[in-house]
Each structure stands twice: as structure tokens, then as C-alpha cells.
Amino acid sequence: MEGLGEVQCPSCFEYFAVSIPPLVECPALLDYDCEVCCRPMVIAVDEQGSVHARGMDENFPG
């Protein structure tokens, strides 16, 4: 599932697409700014290429 993944901003709740790394580089954590409200977030990409966005002050499970 290389290419793009859709995430929801944890601050403004808008959806937008982000580029995700190749699966051989996953799991990965990416620093990102929302393309709508510009608030910082961390995007986690798991081994299957699924993406999940969290605010900078939120913890990821595990």
C-alpha cells in the first residue's frame, strides 16, 4: 500500500492525504503539520501501511 494514506487531523478533524513510506520502511513515525490548520502531529504507519494521526501530546499504544 505504498503511496498515499488518508488521515484525520486530531486538532481540526479535517481529512487529508499524506505520502507514506514503502512497506519495507514500516513501521514508521512521521512528524507532520496538518494541511488545513497547520497544527503539528505525529503520523504512525504500521507494518501493513495503515496510517493514524495523533496530536503531539497524545501517546501511541504500545
mmCIF file as gemmi writes it, N, C-alpha and C atoms, coordinates in Angstrom:
data_model
loop_
_atom_site.group_PDB
_atom_site.id
_atom_site.type_symbol
_atom_site.label_atom_id
_atom_site.label_alt_id
_atom_site.label_comp_id
_atom_site.label_asym_id
_atom_site.label_entity_id
_atom_site.label_seq_id
_atom_site.pdbx_PDB_ins_code
_atom_site.Cartn_x
_atom_site.Cartn_y
_atom_site.Cartn_z
_atom_site.occupancy
_atom_site.B_iso_or_equiv
_atom_site.pdbx_formal_charge
_atom_site.auth_seq_id
_atom_site.auth_asym_id
_atom_site.pdbx_PDB_model_num
ATOM 1 N N . MET Axp A 1 ? 0.829 -1.199 0 1 0 ? 1 A 1
ATOM 2 C CA . MET Axp A 1 ? 0 0 0 1 0 ? 1 A 1
ATOM 3 C C . MET Axp A 1 ? 0.869 1.257 0 1 0 ? 1 A 1
ATOM 4 N N . GLU Axp A 2 ? 1.906 1.277 -0.806 1 0 ? 2 A 1
ATOM 5 C CA . GLU Axp A 2 ? 2.747 2.447 -0.908 1 0 ? 2 A 1
ATOM 6 C C . GLU Axp A 2 ? 1.982 3.572 -1.593 1 0 ? 2 A 1
ATOM 7 N N . GLY Axp A 3 ? 2.378 4.778 -1.304 1 0 ? 3 A 1
ATOM 8 C CA . GLY Axp A 3 ? 1.74 5.909 -1.973 1 0 ? 3 A 1
ATOM 9 C C . GLY Axp A 3 ? 1.117 6.871 -1.004 1 0 ? 3 A 1
ATOM 10 N N . LEU Axp A 4 ? -0.218 6.913 -0.982 1 0 ? 4 A 1
ATOM 11 C CA . LEU Axp A 4 ? -0.938 7.87 -0.147 1 0 ? 4 A 1
ATOM 12 C C . LEU Axp A 4 ? -1.813 7.162 0.874 1 0 ? 4 A 1
ATOM 13 N N . GLY Axp A 5 ? -1.957 7.803 2.019 1 0 ? 5 A 1
ATOM 14 C CA . GLY Axp A 5 ? -2.877 7.341 3.045 1 0 ? 5 A 1
ATOM 15 C C . GLY Axp A 5 ? -3.691 8.528 3.529 1 0 ? 5 A 1
ATOM 16 N N . GLU Axp A 6 ? -4.923 8.283 3.934 1 0 ? 6 A 1
ATOM 17 C CA . GLU Axp A 6 ? -5.786 9.361 4.406 1 0 ? 6 A 1
ATOM 18 C C . GLU Axp A 6 ? -5.786 9.386 5.928 1 0 ? 6 A 1
ATOM 19 N N . VAL Axp A 7 ? -5.582 10.573 6.495 1 0 ? 7 A 1
ATOM 20 C CA . VAL Axp A 7 ? -5.597 10.744 7.943 1 0 ? 7 A 1
ATOM 21 C C . VAL Axp A 7 ? -6.571 11.859 8.319 1 0 ? 7 A 1
ATOM 22 N N . GLN Axp A 8 ? -6.989 11.827 9.58 1 0 ? 8 A 1
ATOM 23 C CA . GLN Axp A 8 ? -7.839 12.887 10.11 1 0 ? 8 A 1
ATOM 24 C C . GLN Axp A 8 ? -7.029 13.665 11.135 1 0 ? 8 A 1
ATOM 25 N N . CYS Axp A 9 ? -7 14.972 10.989 1 0 ? 9 A 1
ATOM 26 C CA . CYS Axp A 9 ? -6.267 15.823 11.919 1 0 ? 9 A 1
ATOM 27 C C . CYS Axp A 9 ? -6.902 15.707 13.31 1 0 ? 9 A 1
ATOM 28 N N . PRO Axp A 10 ? -6.09 15.481 14.355 1 0 ? 10 A 1
ATOM 29 C CA . PRO Axp A 10 ? -6.63 15.405 15.706 1 0 ? 10 A 1
ATOM 30 C C . PRO Axp A 10 ? -7.018 16.767 16.277 1 0 ? 10 A 1
ATOM 31 N N . SER Axp A 11 ? -6.654 17.853 15.605 1 0 ? 11 A 1
ATOM 32 C CA . SER Axp A 11 ? -6.992 19.199 16.08 1 0 ? 11 A 1
ATOM 33 C C . SER Axp A 11 ? -8.242 19.762 15.411 1 0 ? 11 A 1
ATOM 34 N N . CYS Axp A 12 ? -8.261 19.774 14.07 1 0 ? 12 A 1
ATOM 35 C CA . CYS Axp A 12 ? -9.389 20.373 13.355 1 0 ? 12 A 1
ATOM 36 C C . CYS Axp A 12 ? -10.345 19.327 12.772 1 0 ? 12 A 1
ATOM 37 N N . PHE Axp A 13 ? -9.969 18.064 12.832 1 0 ? 13 A 1
ATOM 38 C CA . PHE Axp A 13 ? -10.787 16.923 12.406 1 0 ? 13 A 1
ATOM 39 C C . PHE Axp A 13 ? -11.041 16.855 10.902 1 0 ? 13 A 1
ATOM 40 N N . GLU Axp A 14 ? -10.281 17.624 10.126 1 0 ? 14 A 1
ATOM 41 C CA . GLU Axp A 14 ? -10.38 17.537 8.664 1 0 ? 14 A 1
ATOM 42 C C . GLU Axp A 14 ? -9.551 16.351 8.164 1 0 ? 14 A 1
ATOM 43 N N . TYR Axp A 15 ? -9.985 15.764 7.057 1 0 ? 15 A 1
ATOM 44 C CA . TYR Axp A 15 ? -9.25 14.664 6.428 1 0 ? 15 A 1
ATOM 45 C C . TYR Axp A 15 ? -8.374 15.205 5.311 1 0 ? 15 A 1
ATOM 46 N N . PHE Axp A 16 ? -7.187 14.585 5.143 1 0 ? 16 A 1
ATOM 47 C CA . PHE Axp A 16 ? -6.31 14.917 4.031 1 0 ? 16 A 1
ATOM 48 C C . PHE Axp A 16 ? -5.386 13.741 3.771 1 0 ? 16 A 1
ATOM 49 N N . ALA Axp A 17 ? -4.768 13.721 2.606 1 0 ? 17 A 1
ATOM 50 C CA . ALA Axp A 17 ? -3.893 12.627 2.201 1 0 ? 17 A 1
ATOM 51 C C . ALA Axp A 17 ? -2.434 12.954 2.524 1 0 ? 17 A 1
ATOM 52 N N . VAL Axp A 18 ? -1.69 11.924 2.928 1 0 ? 18 A 1
ATOM 53 C CA . VAL Axp A 18 ? -0.264 12.069 3.195 1 0 ? 18 A 1
ATOM 54 C C . VAL Axp A 18 ? 0.493 10.977 2.443 1 0 ? 18 A 1
ATOM 55 N N . SER Axp A 19 ? 1.717 11.277 2.074 1 0 ? 19 A 1
ATOM 56 C CA . SER Axp A 19 ? 2.58 10.273 1.456 1 0 ? 19 A 1
ATOM 57 C C . SER Axp A 19 ? 3.077 9.332 2.547 1 0 ? 19 A 1
ATOM 58 N N . ILE Axp A 20 ? 3.033 8.051 2.267 1 0 ? 20 A 1
ATOM 59 C CA . ILE Axp A 20 ? 3.528 7.085 3.244 1 0 ? 20 A 1
ATOM 60 C C . ILE Axp A 20 ? 4.753 6.384 2.674 1 0 ? 20 A 1
ATOM 61 N N . PRO Axp A 21 ? 5.67 5.97 3.556 1 0 ? 21 A 1
ATOM 62 C CA . PRO Axp A 21 ? 6.896 5.326 3.084 1 0 ? 21 A 1
ATOM 63 C C . PRO Axp A 21 ? 6.609 3.915 2.553 1 0 ? 21 A 1
ATOM 64 N N . PRO Axp A 22 ? 7.562 3.352 1.804 1 0 ? 22 A 1
ATOM 65 C CA . PRO Axp A 22 ? 7.413 1.96 1.354 1 0 ? 22 A 1
ATOM 66 C C . PRO Axp A 22 ? 7.268 1.03 2.566 1 0 ? 22 A 1
ATOM 67 N N . LEU Axp A 23 ? 6.573 -0.084 2.378 1 0 ? 23 A 1
ATOM 68 C CA . LEU Axp A 23 ? 6.323 -1.012 3.482 1 0 ? 23 A 1
ATOM 69 C C . LEU Axp A 23 ? 7.605 -1.556 4.104 1 0 ? 23 A 1
ATOM 70 N N . VAL Axp A 24 ? 8.7 -1.627 3.338 1 0 ? 24 A 1
ATOM 71 C CA . VAL Axp A 24 ? 9.958 -2.124 3.901 1 0 ? 24 A 1
ATOM 72 C C . VAL Axp A 24 ? 10.518 -1.16 4.952 1 0 ? 24 A 1
ATOM 73 N N . GLU Axp A 25 ? 10.047 0.089 4.968 1 0 ? 25 A 1
ATOM 74 C CA . GLU Axp A 25 ? 10.484 1.079 5.946 1 0 ? 25 A 1
ATOM 75 C C . GLU Axp A 25 ? 9.503 1.227 7.114 1 0 ? 25 A 1
ATOM 76 N N . CYS Axp A 26 ? 8.467 0.401 7.146 1 0 ? 26 A 1
ATOM 77 C CA . CYS Axp A 26 ? 7.44 0.485 8.183 1 0 ? 26 A 1
ATOM 78 C C . CYS Axp A 26 ? 7.645 -0.612 9.218 1 0 ? 26 A 1
ATOM 79 N N . PRO Axp A 27 ? 7.288 -0.38 10.449 1 0 ? 27 A 1
ATOM 80 C CA . PRO Axp A 27 ? 6.528 0.746 10.973 1 0 ? 27 A 1
ATOM 81 C C . PRO Axp A 27 ? 7.368 2.018 11.031 1 0 ? 27 A 1
ATOM 82 N N . ALA Axp A 28 ? 6.685 3.151 10.977 1 0 ? 28 A 1
ATOM 83 C CA . ALA Axp A 28 ? 7.367 4.443 10.983 1 0 ? 28 A 1
ATOM 84 C C . ALA Axp A 28 ? 6.509 5.488 11.693 1 0 ? 28 A 1
ATOM 85 N N . LEU Axp A 29 ? 7.192 6.46 12.295 1 0 ? 29 A 1
ATOM 86 C CA . LEU Axp A 29 ? 6.535 7.627 12.884 1 0 ? 29 A 1
ATOM 87 C C . LEU Axp A 29 ? 7.003 8.842 12.098 1 0 ? 29 A 1
ATOM 88 N N . LEU Axp A 30 ? 6.063 9.652 11.624 1 0 ? 30 A 1
ATOM 89 C CA . LEU Axp A 30 ? 6.385 10.813 10.809 1 0 ? 30 A 1
ATOM 90 C C . LEU Axp A 30 ? 5.884 12.083 11.481 1 0 ? 30 A 1
ATOM 91 N N . ASP Axp A 31 ? 6.749 13.077 11.627 1 0 ? 31 A 1
ATOM 92 C CA . ASP Axp A 31 ? 6.314 14.401 12.094 1 0 ? 31 A 1
ATOM 93 C C . ASP Axp A 31 ? 5.633 15.088 10.923 1 0 ? 31 A 1
ATOM 94 N N . TYR Axp A 32 ? 4.484 15.689 11.183 1 0 ? 32 A 1
ATOM 95 C CA . TYR Axp A 32 ? 3.718 16.278 10.089 1 0 ? 32 A 1
ATOM 96 C C . TYR Axp A 32 ? 2.919 17.455 10.617 1 0 ? 32 A 1
ATOM 97 N N . ASP Axp A 33 ? 2.68 18.433 9.768 1 0 ? 33 A 1
ATOM 98 C CA . ASP Axp A 33 ? 1.79 19.546 10.094 1 0 ? 33 A 1
ATOM 99 C C . ASP Axp A 33 ? 0.513 19.381 9.275 1 0 ? 33 A 1
ATOM 100 N N . CYS Axp A 34 ? -0.624 19.605 9.908 1 0 ? 34 A 1
ATOM 101 C CA . CYS Axp A 34 ? -1.909 19.483 9.221 1 0 ? 34 A 1
ATOM 102 C C . CYS Axp A 34 ? -1.931 20.405 8.007 1 0 ? 34 A 1
ATOM 103 N N . GLU Axp A 35 ? -2.423 19.895 6.906 1 0 ? 35 A 1
ATOM 104 C CA . GLU Axp A 35 ? -2.505 20.696 5.684 1 0 ? 35 A 1
ATOM 105 C C . GLU Axp A 35 ? -3.66 21.686 5.704 1 0 ? 35 A 1
ATOM 106 N N . VAL Axp A 36 ? -4.528 21.59 6.716 1 0 ? 36 A 1
ATOM 107 C CA . VAL Axp A 36 ? -5.655 22.507 6.824 1 0 ? 36 A 1
ATOM 108 C C . VAL Axp A 36 ? -5.387 23.566 7.895 1 0 ? 36 A 1
ATOM 109 N N . CYS Axp A 37 ? -5.102 23.134 9.135 1 0 ? 37 A 1
ATOM 110 C CA . CYS Axp A 37 ? -4.929 24.089 10.236 1 0 ? 37 A 1
ATOM 111 C C . CYS Axp A 37 ? -3.464 24.308 10.641 1 0 ? 37 A 1
ATOM 112 N N . CYS Axp A 38 ? -2.549 23.554 10.068 1 0 ? 38 A 1
ATOM 113 C CA . CYS Axp A 38 ? -1.1 23.685 10.297 1 0 ? 38 A 1
ATOM 114 C C . CYS Axp A 38 ? -0.634 23.267 11.689 1 0 ? 38 A 1
ATOM 115 N N . ARG Axp A 39 ? -1.49 22.633 12.495 1 0 ? 39 A 1
ATOM 116 C CA . ARG Axp A 39 ? -1.078 22.162 13.819 1 0 ? 39 A 1
ATOM 117 C C . ARG Axp A 39 ? -0.176 20.938 13.665 1 0 ? 39 A 1
ATOM 118 N N . PRO Axp A 40 ? 0.834 20.803 14.528 1 0 ? 40 A 1
ATOM 119 C CA . PRO Axp A 40 ? 1.733 19.648 14.421 1 0 ? 40 A 1
ATOM 120 C C . PRO Axp A 40 ? 1.065 18.366 14.9 1 0 ? 40 A 1
ATOM 121 N N . MET Axp A 41 ? 1.502 17.255 14.32 1 0 ? 41 A 1
ATOM 122 C CA . MET Axp A 41 ? 1.001 15.938 14.713 1 0 ? 41 A 1
ATOM 123 C C . MET Axp A 41 ? 2.066 14.9 14.396 1 0 ? 41 A 1
ATOM 124 N N . VAL Axp A 42 ? 1.852 13.696 14.878 1 0 ? 42 A 1
ATOM 125 C CA . VAL Axp A 42 ? 2.69 12.556 14.53 1 0 ? 42 A 1
ATOM 126 C C . VAL Axp A 42 ? 1.8 11.571 13.791 1 0 ? 42 A 1
ATOM 127 N N . ILE Axp A 43 ? 2.301 11.082 12.671 1 0 ? 43 A 1
ATOM 128 C CA . ILE Axp A 43 ? 1.559 10.093 11.906 1 0 ? 43 A 1
ATOM 129 C C . ILE Axp A 43 ? 2.285 8.76 12.044 1 0 ? 43 A 1
ATOM 130 N N . ALA Axp A 44 ? 1.572 7.75 12.55 1 0 ? 44 A 1
ATOM 131 C CA . ALA Axp A 44 ? 2.123 6.407 12.683 1 0 ? 44 A 1
ATOM 132 C C . ALA Axp A 44 ? 1.683 5.583 11.483 1 0 ? 44 A 1
ATOM 133 N N . VAL Axp A 45 ? 2.648 4.898 10.872 1 0 ? 45 A 1
ATOM 134 C CA . VAL Axp A 45 ? 2.366 3.985 9.771 1 0 ? 45 A 1
ATOM 135 C C . VAL Axp A 45 ? 2.743 2.593 10.25 1 0 ? 45 A 1
ATOM 136 N N . ASP Axp A 46 ? 1.776 1.662 10.244 1 0 ? 46 A 1
ATOM 137 C CA . ASP Axp A 46 ? 2.075 0.319 10.74 1 0 ? 46 A 1
ATOM 138 C C . ASP Axp A 46 ? 2.653 -0.562 9.631 1 0 ? 46 A 1
ATOM 139 N N . GLU Axp A 47 ? 2.904 -1.823 9.964 1 0 ? 47 A 1
ATOM 140 C CA . GLU Axp A 47 ? 3.551 -2.754 9.034 1 0 ? 47 A 1
ATOM 141 C C . GLU Axp A 47 ? 2.729 -3.012 7.782 1 0 ? 47 A 1
ATOM 142 N N . GLN Axp A 48 ? 1.398 -2.823 7.851 1 0 ? 48 A 1
ATOM 143 C CA . GLN Axp A 48 ? 0.536 -3.036 6.692 1 0 ? 48 A 1
ATOM 144 C C . GLN Axp A 48 ? 0.316 -1.758 5.877 1 0 ? 48 A 1
ATOM 145 N N . GLY Axp A 49 ? 0.847 -0.623 6.329 1 0 ? 49 A 1
ATOM 146 C CA . GLY Axp A 49 ? 0.686 0.635 5.617 1 0 ? 49 A 1
ATOM 147 C C . GLY Axp A 49 ? -0.489 1.467 6.074 1 0 ? 49 A 1
ATOM 148 N N . SER Axp A 50 ? -1.168 1.058 7.157 1 0 ? 50 A 1
ATOM 149 C CA . SER Axp A 50 ? -2.268 1.856 7.701 1 0 ? 50 A 1
ATOM 150 C C . SER Axp A 50 ? -1.705 3.071 8.423 1 0 ? 50 A 1
ATOM 151 N N . VAL Axp A 51 ? -2.377 4.208 8.295 1 0 ? 51 A 1
ATOM 152 C CA . VAL Axp A 51 ? -1.903 5.444 8.916 1 0 ? 51 A 1
ATOM 153 C C . VAL Axp A 51 ? -2.87 5.916 9.991 1 0 ? 51 A 1
ATOM 154 N N . HIS Axp A 52 ? -2.304 6.472 11.068 1 0 ? 52 A 1
ATOM 155 C CA . HIS Axp A 52 ? -3.085 7 12.18 1 0 ? 52 A 1
ATOM 156 C C . HIS Axp A 52 ? -2.395 8.268 12.672 1 0 ? 52 A 1
ATOM 157 N N . ALA Axp A 53 ? -3.134 9.359 12.786 1 0 ? 53 A 1
ATOM 158 C CA . ALA Axp A 53 ? -2.566 10.631 13.24 1 0 ? 53 A 1
ATOM 159 C C . ALA Axp A 53 ? -2.902 10.849 14.707 1 0 ? 53 A 1
ATOM 160 N N . ARG Axp A 54 ? -1.936 11.397 15.441 1 0 ? 54 A 1
ATOM 161 C CA . ARG Axp A 54 ? -2.106 11.753 16.851 1 0 ? 54 A 1
ATOM 162 C C . ARG Axp A 54 ? -1.52 13.138 17.059 1 0 ? 54 A 1
ATOM 163 N N . GLY Axp A 55 ? -2.114 13.875 17.985 1 0 ? 55 A 1
ATOM 164 C CA . GLY Axp A 55 ? -1.554 15.165 18.361 1 0 ? 55 A 1
ATOM 165 C C . GLY Axp A 55 ? -0.207 14.961 19.037 1 0 ? 55 A 1
ATOM 166 N N . MET Axp A 56 ? 0.602 15.984 19.075 1 0 ? 56 A 1
ATOM 167 C CA . MET Axp A 56 ? 1.947 15.871 19.645 1 0 ? 56 A 1
ATOM 168 C C . MET Axp A 56 ? 1.912 15.499 21.124 1 0 ? 56 A 1
ATOM 169 N N . ASP Axp A 57 ? 0.825 15.781 21.812 1 0 ? 57 A 1
ATOM 170 C CA . ASP Axp A 57 ? 0.753 15.483 23.233 1 0 ? 57 A 1
ATOM 171 C C . ASP Axp A 57 ? 0.061 14.157 23.533 1 0 ? 57 A 1
ATOM 172 N N . GLU Axp A 58 ? -0.378 13.416 22.498 1 0 ? 58 A 1
ATOM 173 C CA . GLU Axp A 58 ? -1.033 12.137 22.685 1 0 ? 58 A 1
ATOM 174 C C . GLU Axp A 58 ? -0.018 11.007 22.589 1 0 ? 58 A 1
ATOM 175 N N . ASN Axp A 59 ? -0.291 9.902 23.257 1 0 ? 59 A 1
ATOM 176 C CA . ASN Axp A 59 ? 0.588 8.741 23.213 1 0 ? 59 A 1
ATOM 177 C C . ASN Axp A 59 ? 0.054 7.711 22.23 1 0 ? 59 A 1
ATOM 178 N N . PHE Axp A 60 ? 0.978 6.982 21.608 1 0 ? 60 A 1
ATOM 179 C CA . PHE Axp A 60 ? 0.593 5.866 20.76 1 0 ? 60 A 1
ATOM 180 C C . PHE Axp A 60 ? 0.561 4.611 21.602 1 0 ? 60 A 1
ATOM 181 N N . PRO Axp A 61 ? -0.38 3.714 21.35 1 0 ? 61 A 1
ATOM 182 C CA . PRO Axp A 61 ? -0.405 2.451 22.095 1 0 ? 61 A 1
ATOM 183 C C . PRO Axp A 61 ? 0.841 1.635 21.815 1 0 ? 61 A 1
ATOM 184 N N . GLY Axp A 62 ? 1.282 0.906 22.829 1 0 ? 62 A 1
ATOM 185 C CA . GLY Axp A 62 ? 2.435 0.011 22.65 1 0 ? 62 A 1
ATOM 186 C C . GLY Axp A 62 ? 3.667 0.708 22.935 1 0 ? 62 A 1
